[in-house]
Amino acid sequence: MTPLLLPAIAATLLVTLGYSALCAASPFGNCRRCRGLGFALKNDRHGNPKRGRICRRCHGAGKRIRIGRHLYNLAHATWRSGTR
C-alpha cells in the first residue's frame, strides 16, 4: 500500500463511524427548508418577523429523518421480511 492510502482509509472509516453514531443517537435532524421551525418566517409591514405558512416539506413538524437512518430502516425492514 502507498503511504498516502492508509491515512485516507482511516479518515474515511472515522467519518463513517461518526455518522453512524450520530444517526443512532439522533435519527432526526432539523428540516432544511424551515430550519426546524415548522413554518416560514415572514416580515410584517413594520419589518418585524411573524409566523408564516406551515412548511410543506416537514408538514410543520420541523424535523426530518437523516439519510443514514433512512437507509438503516430500509435494510432492517428487508432483513426482517426475509427472515419471517
C-alpha positions as CSV (number, residue, x, y, z in Angstrom):
1,M,0.0,0.0,0.0
2,T,1.1,3.5,-0.7
3,P,1.8,5.7,2.3
4,L,-1.0,8.1,1.4
5,L,-3.7,5.5,1.1
6,L,-3.6,4.3,4.7
7,P,-4.5,7.7,6.3
8,A,-7.2,8.2,3.7
9,I,-8.8,4.9,4.5
10,A,-8.5,5.7,8.3
11,A,-10.2,9.1,7.8
12,T,-13.0,7.6,5.7
13,L,-13.6,5.0,8.3
14,L,-13.6,7.6,11.1
15,V,-16.1,9.8,9.3
16,T,-18.4,6.8,8.5
17,L,-18.4,5.5,12.1
18,G,-19.0,9.0,13.4
19,Y,-22.0,9.5,11.1
20,S,-23.3,6.1,12.1
21,A,-23.1,7.0,15.7
22,L,-24.9,10.3,15.0
23,C,-27.7,8.5,13.2
24,A,-28.1,6.1,16.1
25,A,-28.1,8.7,18.8
26,S,-30.2,11.3,16.9
27,P,-32.1,9.8,14.0
28,F,-34.0,13.1,13.2
29,G,-32.4,16.4,12.2
30,N,-33.9,19.8,11.6
31,C,-35.8,20.4,8.4
32,R,-33.6,22.0,5.8
33,R,-36.3,24.2,4.4
34,C,-37.7,25.8,7.6
35,R,-34.6,25.2,9.7
36,G,-36.6,23.3,12.4
37,L,-39.2,25.9,13.0
38,G,-42.1,24.1,11.2
39,F,-43.2,27.3,9.4
40,A,-41.8,30.0,7.2
41,L,-40.8,33.4,8.7
42,K,-42.3,36.4,7.1
43,N,-42.0,40.1,7.9
44,D,-44.9,42.3,8.5
45,R,-45.1,45.8,7.1
46,H,-43.1,47.2,10.0
47,G,-40.3,44.7,9.4
48,N,-41.0,42.5,12.5
49,P,-40.8,38.8,11.9
50,K,-44.1,36.9,12.1
51,R,-45.2,33.3,11.6
52,G,-45.9,32.4,8.0
53,R,-47.4,29.3,6.4
54,I,-46.7,25.7,7.6
55,C,-43.7,24.1,6.0
56,R,-44.7,21.9,3.1
57,R,-41.6,19.6,3.4
58,C,-42.0,18.6,7.0
59,H,-45.7,19.4,7.4
60,G,-45.0,21.6,10.5
61,A,-43.0,19.1,12.5
62,G,-39.7,20.8,11.9
63,K,-37.8,17.5,11.8
64,R,-36.7,15.2,9.0
65,I,-35.2,11.7,9.1
66,R,-31.5,11.5,8.4
67,I,-30.3,9.8,5.2
68,G,-28.2,7.2,7.1
69,R,-31.1,6.3,9.4
70,H,-33.5,6.0,6.4
71,L,-31.1,3.6,4.8
72,Y,-30.8,1.6,8.0
73,N,-34.6,1.4,8.3
74,L,-34.8,0.1,4.8
75,A,-32.1,-2.5,5.3
76,H,-33.6,-3.6,8.6
77,A,-37.1,-3.9,7.0
78,T,-35.7,-6.0,4.2
79,W,-33.8,-8.3,6.6
80,R,-36.9,-8.6,8.8
81,S,-39.2,-9.5,5.9
82,G,-36.6,-12.0,4.6
83,T,-36.3,-13.9,7.9
84,R,-40.0,-14.5,8.5
